Amino acid sequence: MSLRLSPHESATDRAGSKNQPLPGLNPGRLANLMRQAVRRCRLDLSGAVVVTEAATGAYAVTPILAAMAEASKVFAVARPSRHGTVRDVVDQTNAVALAAKVPGVVEVITELTSEIIARADVLTNSGHVRPIDRRMVGHMKPTAVIPLMYESWEFRDSDVDLAACRERGIPVAGTNERHPEVDVFSYLGMMAVKLLLDAGVSIYRSRILVLCDNPFESYIRRGLVVAGASVNSVADLGGEVSCEEVDAIVVAQRPGGQPVIGPRQAGLIAERFPGVVVAQFWGDLDRDALDRAGVVYWPEQAPKLGHMGVLPSDIGPEAIVRLQAGGLKVAEVLRRKTQGEENPEWEYLDVI
């Protein structure tokens, strides 16, 4: 494992950290989960040069999965963040690669140069790689592919310049997260449970209103019902709601240009459901409007615009391993398609 530091990285970024992963994130367990995922998805990136991100915690698995799938070289972009320093990222990547028996394949970098982009057969739409803008696309080889690493309906224009990709003939596709060998959506209910427990709502015998306008609804509902809640669902707050008393509202609405809970919705919530807890699963909240209306919410600190209030990694690494393996499988399928193979496990793709 080598580390290439950019000239702009500070000494602090290189210093060690006291951050310690949870027991469920130990390298041996991550390696076992990744081996299962590679087998389950029949993941094969033989000979490919992959550019992806390097990160800490559950997201440390992404470059290692590519290496386990026989990629010839993996460049993994690291950035210092609240989750750890670059040194933390390198140490965790090293440890997981060693446990997975793929040392020497992954190179952690802090600067994504045009030369590295030009070598890539696969460029993942991962946090430290994006935005994949017109300039970046211009450096890519015409046979390269871009997996979104999530479902296409979640696409944000700021992530990838689709017009530039289409002009160059570079295929882009999302992951079918509901494919039985990926099955990430089945973890959404447990994520809602985690969100509410952290907010101080016990769930069992609680009355929960799920405010959801997308395919998450049935999975969130099922998880809460299994945990013992009484659950009602609506797509918006404008119509009739079939419950008079509610302990918590789980907001899981597709983000748009405006907060999904703004002044009007905050006023409705305060009027209809005094004392309720608003839990942000997905979709932006106008926290100032909620404060003015006297409505409490969770999490207290807003995630980035368009991002989730609870992450798959908050409940352990399993969903992340499945999600990242599924995203890399999309890259494999796109590559096989560009090489002329007919119907190469197309069901893993969510076409954008």
Buried (B, 14 or more C-beta within 10 A) or exposed (E): BEBEBEEEBEEEBBEEBEBEBEEEBBBEBBBBBBBBBBEBBEBBBEEBBBBBBBBBBBBBBBBBBBBBBBBBBBBBBBBBBEBBBBBBBBBBBBBBBBBBEBEEBBBBBBEBEEEBBEBBBBBBBBBBBBBBEEEBBBBBBEEBBBBBBBBBEBBBEEBBBBEBBEEBEBBBBBBBBBBEBBBBBBBBBBBBBBBBEBBEBEBEEBBBBBBBBBBBBBBBBBBBBEBEBBBBBBEEBEEEBEBEEBBBBBBBBBBEEEBBBBBEBBBBBBEBBEEBBBBBBBBBBBBEBBEEBEBBBBBEEBBEEBEBBBBBBBBBBBBBBBBBBBBBBBBBBBBBBBEEEEEBBBEBBBEB
